[in-house]
């Protein structure tokens, strides 16, 4: 399996979910739309599951599946005028790429130059699937870094974004397994955000919390090395070979709301 294949199937990337969401909603227009149309307090996993369906459908699915999941996402956004703006869609896609690279490199070390370029090209499909013109996607990691730096400088964390952050880490209803993981997710998210955005979101930080975050990443790095790699995420209704229990490949039309891949999150 190539480095790019391992990257796209690396389960540790989920550790950046909170960071990706907060980077998205720190854009004032996106933040207002998400605060109005998403319910993190009562459905904390709904947006994450939908995002994972989109990401893995586009990155790991067939061409037909990628078209279908992108269509589901476009239809969901159709009732939200701001969601169809190519600039905003580009920012959302960029947060998914930057989060994935940032977490992967925290856990596994820096990507080689060729692998970094290949991952960037792979993730361009997230933007073009949402009708972002391909020419708007940065063509090299250096150009992406400049786009990202400029984008972060323009962010403004307002009340809608802070409300999303509160609901994300203090949901009214959530599975016990999620509640148990929330303190760790909040700690890692705060660490990834850095000083400026962390303060804007009002997330507590101290030398003690910084040491705890460093220790958590160290444990995650060890676990990533010693735990056996499996076929993850797994296609729904298949064995580790990618086939249905009968031995036949999964077939049948994908319906809106279906998840192509199992990632171990409750519905």
NORWOHU-V614514 format. One record per residue. N is the residue number from 1. SS is DSSP state (helix for helix, strand for strand, loop for the rest). OMEGA is omega in whole degrees, 0 to 359 (999 if undefined). Layout:
n ss omega
N SS OMEGA
N SS OMEGA
This chain:
n ss omega
1 loop 181
2 loop 177
3 helix 181
4 helix 177
5 helix 179
6 helix 179
7 helix 186
8 helix 180
9 loop 184
10 loop 184
11 helix 181
12 helix 180
13 helix 179
14 helix 179
15 helix 179
16 helix 185
17 helix 180
18 helix 178
19 helix 181
20 helix 181
21 helix 182
22 helix 174
23 helix 178
24 helix 187
25 helix 174
26 loop 168
27 loop 189
28 helix 181
29 helix 179
30 helix 181
31 helix 179
32 helix 181
33 helix 180
34 helix 180
35 helix 182
36 helix 190
37 helix 177
38 loop 182
39 loop 181
40 loop 183
41 loop 184
42 loop 178
43 loop 189
44 loop 183
45 loop 185
46 helix 182
47 helix 180
48 helix 179
49 helix 178
50 helix 179
51 helix 180
52 helix 176
53 helix 179
54 helix 185
55 helix 183
56 helix 175
57 helix 181
58 helix 186
59 helix 187
60 helix 183
61 loop 174
62 loop 179
63 helix 180
64 helix 179
65 helix 178
66 helix 178
67 helix 182
68 helix 183
69 helix 175
70 helix 177
71 helix 177
72 helix 182
73 helix 179
74 helix 180
75 helix 178
76 helix 181
77 helix 187
78 loop 181
79 loop 181
80 loop 187
81 helix 183
82 helix 185
83 helix 183
84 helix 178
85 loop 183
86 helix 179
87 helix 178
88 helix 177
89 helix 178
90 helix 180
91 helix 179
92 helix 179
93 helix 180
94 helix 179
95 helix 180
96 helix 178
97 helix 184
98 helix 177
99 helix 181
100 helix 181
101 helix 183
102 helix 181
103 helix 181
104 helix 182
105 helix 173
106 helix 186
107 helix 190
108 helix 183
109 loop 185
110 loop 173
111 loop 172
112 loop 185
113 helix 180
114 helix 179
115 helix 178
116 helix 178
117 helix 182
118 helix 178
119 helix 178
120 helix 179
121 helix 178
122 helix 184
123 helix 176
124 helix 180
125 helix 178
126 helix 178
127 helix 183
128 helix 177
129 loop 177
130 loop 174
131 loop 169
132 loop 179
133 loop 183
134 helix 182
135 helix 178
136 helix 179
137 loop 180
138 loop 187
139 loop 178
140 loop 176
141 helix 179
142 helix 178
143 helix 176
144 helix 180
145 helix 179
146 helix 177
147 helix 183
148 helix 180
149 helix 178
150 helix 180
151 helix 179
152 helix 180
153 helix 182
154 loop 182
155 loop 179
156 loop 183
157 loop 180
158 loop 180
159 helix 178
160 helix 180
161 helix 180
162 helix 176
163 helix 176
164 helix 181
165 helix 179
166 helix 182
167 helix 181
168 helix 184
169 helix 177
170 loop 183
171 loop 177
172 loop 177
173 loop 179
174 loop 176
175 loop 181
176 helix 181
177 helix 179
178 helix 180
179 helix 180
180 helix 183
181 helix 187
182 helix 178
183 helix 178
184 helix 180
185 helix 179
186 helix 179
187 helix 181
188 helix 179
189 helix 179
190 helix 179
191 helix 181
192 helix 184
193 helix 185
194 helix 190
195 helix 188
196 helix 182
197 helix 177
198 helix 178
199 helix 180
200 helix 178
201 loop 180
202 loop 181
203 loop 183
204 loop 179
205 loop 179
206 loop 177
207 helix 178
208 helix 179
209 helix 177
210 helix 177
211 helix 178
212 helix 179
213 helix 179
214 helix 178
215 helix 180
216 helix 178
217 helix 179
218 helix 178
219 helix 180
220 helix 178
221 helix 179
222 helix 181
223 helix 180
224 helix 180
225 helix 188
226 helix 181
227 loop 181
228 loop 176
229 loop 178
230 loop 177
231 loop 185
232 loop 349
233 loop 184
234 strand 177
235 strand 181
236 loop 178
237 loop 180
238 loop 171
239 loop 181
240 loop 178
241 loop 181
242 loop 180
243 strand 174
244 loop 181
245 loop 179
246 loop 183
247 loop 180
248 loop 177
249 strand 178
250 loop 179
251 loop 180
252 loop 184
253 loop 175
254 loop 180
255 loop 180
256 loop 183
257 loop 176
258 loop 171
259 loop 181
260 loop 188
261 strand 176
262 strand 179
263 loop 175
264 loop 178
265 loop 176
266 loop 176
267 loop 999
